[in-house]
Amino acid sequence: MQLTSVTGALMAVIKIFKRFCYLQHPSYYLTLGFIVLLSYCFRSFDAVPYLLLVGPRGTGKTLVLDILQLLCYRLYELKTSLKPACTTSLTRCGGLSSLMMPKT
C-alpha cells in the first residue's frame, strides 16, 4: 500500500487498530492514529502529549501497547525502575519519539 497523504496514513493506522482491538469510543482510534503519526515528526513541536492507558486487567492495554510498538517510530519501553530517570534519559538520547510506560 502506498501512502501519499497524511490522511491516507492516518486512515491506514486506524484500520490496523480497528482490526486488532475494540475501543469503546470511535475518537480513541483517531487519538491512537495521531500518536503514531506524531512519533514520526515529534521534533517539529515544542511539546507533545503523553498517552496514558488505564483499565482493569484483561481490557487490552498490553495489546494496544504492542500495536503502538509496531507502528510508532523509535518506541521504547521503559521498565518501572527507570521511570524516575526519564528526564535524564531523554536529555542524553537527544529525545525519544515515544515512550511506553506500562502502569504497574
Backbone as numpy.savetxt, mean C-alpha at the origin, in Angstrom:
# Nx Ny Nz CAx CAy CAz Cx Cy Cz
-1.04 -6.62 -20.89 -1.88 -5.45 -20.89 -0.99 -4.21 -20.89
-1.24 -3.29 -21.80 -0.48 -2.06 -21.87 -1.28 -0.95 -21.19
-0.66 -0.30 -20.23 -1.32 0.78 -19.52 -0.84 2.11 -20.08
-1.75 2.88 -20.64 -1.36 4.13 -21.29 -1.81 5.36 -20.54
-2.49 5.19 -19.42 -2.94 6.35 -18.67 -3.01 6.02 -17.18
-3.06 7.05 -16.38 -3.19 6.87 -14.94 -4.52 6.20 -14.63
-5.56 6.61 -15.32 -6.88 6.00 -15.10 -6.85 4.51 -15.44
-6.19 4.16 -16.53 -6.07 2.76 -16.92 -5.31 1.95 -15.88
-4.24 2.53 -15.36 -3.44 1.85 -14.33 -4.26 1.69 -13.06
-4.99 2.74 -12.68 -5.83 2.69 -11.48 -6.90 1.62 -11.62
-7.55 1.56 -12.75 -8.60 0.56 -12.97 -8.02 -0.86 -12.95
-6.82 -1.04 -13.48 -6.17 -2.36 -13.47 -5.86 -2.80 -12.04
-5.38 -1.88 -11.21 -5.07 -2.20 -9.81 -6.35 -2.52 -9.06
-7.39 -1.73 -9.26 -8.67 -1.97 -8.59 -9.23 -3.33 -8.99
-9.09 -3.68 -10.24 -9.57 -4.98 -10.72 -8.87 -6.13 -9.99
-7.58 -5.98 -9.75 -6.83 -7.01 -9.03 -7.35 -7.14 -7.60
-7.53 -6.01 -6.92 -8.06 -6.08 -5.55 -9.45 -6.69 -5.52
-10.31 -6.33 -6.47 -11.67 -6.88 -6.50 -11.66 -8.38 -6.78
-10.67 -8.83 -7.51 -10.60 -10.26 -7.83 -10.23 -11.10 -6.60
-9.35 -10.55 -5.76 -8.81 -11.36 -4.68 -9.35 -11.05 -3.28
-10.02 -9.93 -3.09 -10.53 -9.64 -1.75 -11.84 -8.85 -1.82
-12.64 -9.02 -0.79 -13.89 -8.28 -0.66 -13.71 -7.17 0.35
-14.04 -5.95 -0.04 -13.99 -4.82 0.87 -15.40 -4.27 1.04
-15.73 -3.84 2.24 -17.11 -3.45 2.56 -17.61 -2.26 1.78
-16.75 -1.33 1.45 -17.19 -0.12 0.77 -16.41 0.04 -0.54
-17.08 0.39 -1.63 -16.39 0.53 -2.92 -15.23 1.54 -2.90
-15.32 2.55 -2.07 -14.26 3.56 -2.03 -12.94 2.98 -1.48
-13.00 1.87 -0.75 -11.79 1.25 -0.24 -10.91 0.73 -1.37
-11.54 0.23 -2.43 -10.77 -0.23 -3.60 -10.04 0.95 -4.24
-10.73 2.06 -4.33 -10.13 3.26 -4.91 -8.95 3.74 -4.06
-9.14 3.72 -2.74 -8.07 4.12 -1.82 -6.84 3.25 -2.00
-7.03 1.93 -2.04 -5.90 1.02 -2.24 -5.24 1.24 -3.60
-6.05 1.51 -4.61 -5.50 1.79 -5.93 -4.61 3.03 -5.93
-5.08 4.07 -5.25 -4.27 5.30 -5.16 -2.99 5.07 -4.36
-3.07 4.25 -3.32 -1.87 3.94 -2.52 -0.83 3.25 -3.40
-1.27 2.31 -4.23 -0.34 1.61 -5.13 0.29 2.59 -6.11
-0.52 3.42 -6.75 0.02 4.39 -7.72 0.94 5.40 -7.04
0.56 5.82 -5.85 1.38 6.78 -5.11 2.76 6.22 -4.80
2.85 4.91 -4.61 4.14 4.30 -4.29 5.16 4.49 -5.42
4.70 4.76 -6.62 5.59 4.96 -7.77 6.01 6.42 -7.95
5.33 7.35 -7.28 5.65 8.77 -7.50 5.69 9.56 -6.19
5.90 8.89 -5.06 5.82 9.55 -3.76 6.83 10.67 -3.59
7.96 10.60 -4.27 8.99 11.63 -4.11 8.56 12.98 -4.68
7.47 13.00 -5.43 6.96 14.25 -6.00 6.15 15.05 -4.98
5.90 14.49 -3.81 5.04 15.14 -2.82 5.82 15.44 -1.54
5.40 16.49 -0.86 6.03 16.84 0.42 5.57 15.92 1.54
4.34 15.43 1.45 3.80 14.53 2.47 2.91 13.50 1.78
2.89 12.30 2.31 2.05 11.24 1.77 1.32 10.55 2.93
0.17 9.96 2.65 -0.60 9.32 3.72 -0.07 7.94 4.10
-0.42 7.52 5.29 -0.19 6.16 5.74 -1.48 5.38 5.55
-1.36 4.09 5.41 -2.53 3.22 5.32 -2.55 2.34 6.55
-3.64 2.39 7.29 -3.80 1.58 8.49 -4.93 0.59 8.25
-4.61 -0.69 8.35 -5.61 -1.74 8.19 -5.96 -2.27 9.57
-7.22 -2.16 9.95 -7.66 -2.58 11.27 -8.87 -3.49 11.12
-8.90 -4.56 11.87 -10.04 -5.46 11.85 -9.76 -6.68 12.68
-10.82 -7.41 13.01 -10.64 -8.65 13.78 -9.85 -9.69 12.98
-9.37 -10.67 13.68 -8.64 -11.78 13.07 -9.51 -12.44 11.99
-8.88 -12.75 10.86 -9.58 -13.45 9.80 -10.38 -12.57 8.84
-10.15 -11.25 8.89 -10.91 -10.36 8.02 -10.18 -9.97 6.74
-8.97 -10.50 6.53 -8.29 -10.28 5.25 -7.23 -9.21 5.24
-6.82 -8.74 6.42 -5.79 -7.70 6.46 -4.48 -8.19 5.84
-4.09 -9.40 6.16 -2.85 -9.96 5.62 -2.95 -10.14 4.11
-4.11 -10.54 3.62 -4.30 -10.69 2.18 -4.12 -9.35 1.48
-4.71 -8.30 2.03 -4.55 -6.96 1.43 -3.08 -6.56 1.45
-2.38 -6.81 2.56 -0.95 -6.49 2.62 -0.14 -7.30 1.62
-0.50 -8.56 1.43 0.19 -9.39 0.43 0.02 -8.83 -0.98
-1.20 -8.40 -1.29 -1.46 -7.82 -2.61 -0.70 -6.51 -2.76
-0.71 -5.69 -1.72 0.03 -4.43 -1.76 1.52 -4.70 -1.97
2.03 -5.73 -1.32 3.45 -6.05 -1.46 3.80 -6.42 -2.90
2.88 -7.04 -3.59 3.11 -7.42 -4.99 2.99 -6.23 -5.94
2.13 -5.28 -5.62 1.82 -4.19 -6.56 2.59 -2.90 -6.31
2.93 -2.63 -5.07 3.59 -1.36 -4.74 5.07 -1.38 -5.11
5.59 -0.21 -5.35 7.01 -0.05 -5.65 7.78 0.04 -4.35
8.79 -0.80 -4.16 9.67 -0.79 -3.00 8.90 -0.86 -1.68
8.05 -1.82 -1.55 7.30 -2.00 -0.30 8.13 -2.83 0.66
8.28 -2.34 1.85 9.06 -3.03 2.87 8.18 -3.36 4.04
8.38 -4.54 4.60 7.67 -4.91 5.81 8.58 -4.64 7.00
8.08 -3.81 7.89 8.84 -3.53 9.11 8.29 -4.38 10.23
9.16 -5.12 10.87 8.75 -5.95 12.00 8.46 -5.05 13.20
7.68 -5.57 14.13 7.26 -4.80 15.30 8.44 -4.16 16.03
9.52 -4.89 16.17 10.68 -4.38 16.92 11.34 -3.18 16.22
11.09 -3.00 14.93 11.70 -1.91 14.19 10.84 -0.66 14.12
9.60 -0.72 14.54 8.71 0.42 14.41 9.26 1.71 15.03
9.86 1.66 16.23 10.38 2.90 16.80 11.50 3.53 15.97
12.18 2.74 15.18 13.30 3.25 14.39 12.89 3.68 12.99
11.60 3.77 12.72 11.13 4.10 11.37 11.74 5.39 10.84
11.70 6.45 11.65 12.19 7.73 11.18 13.65 7.65 10.80
14.45 7.02 11.63 15.87 6.88 11.35 16.09 6.06 10.08
15.37 4.96 9.94 15.53 4.11 8.76 15.16 4.85 7.50
14.06 5.61 7.53 13.63 6.34 6.34 14.68 7.37 5.94
15.25 8.05 6.92 16.25 9.06 6.63 17.49 8.42 6.01
17.95 7.33 6.57 19.17 6.67 6.07 18.98 6.07 4.69
17.78 5.58 4.39 17.52 4.94 3.09 17.15 5.95 2.02
17.07 7.21 2.36 16.67 8.21 1.38 15.18 8.18 1.13
14.42 7.57 2.02 12.97 7.50 1.88 12.55 6.21 1.23
11.48 5.67 1.72 10.89 4.47 1.14 9.53 4.85 0.58
9.13 4.20 -0.47 7.85 4.55 -1.07 6.68 4.08 -0.24
6.80 2.97 0.43 5.69 2.43 1.21 6.23 1.66 2.40
5.46 1.61 3.43 5.83 0.85 4.61 4.72 -0.11 4.94
5.04 -1.37 5.14 4.06 -2.33 5.61 4.32 -2.48 7.08
3.40 -2.06 7.88 3.58 -2.14 9.32 2.39 -2.89 9.91
2.45 -4.20 9.95 1.32 -4.98 10.46 1.05 -4.65 11.92
-0.22 -4.46 12.24 -0.61 -4.19 13.62 -0.52 -5.47 14.41
0.09 -5.41 15.58 0.25 -6.61 16.38 -0.67 -6.59 17.58
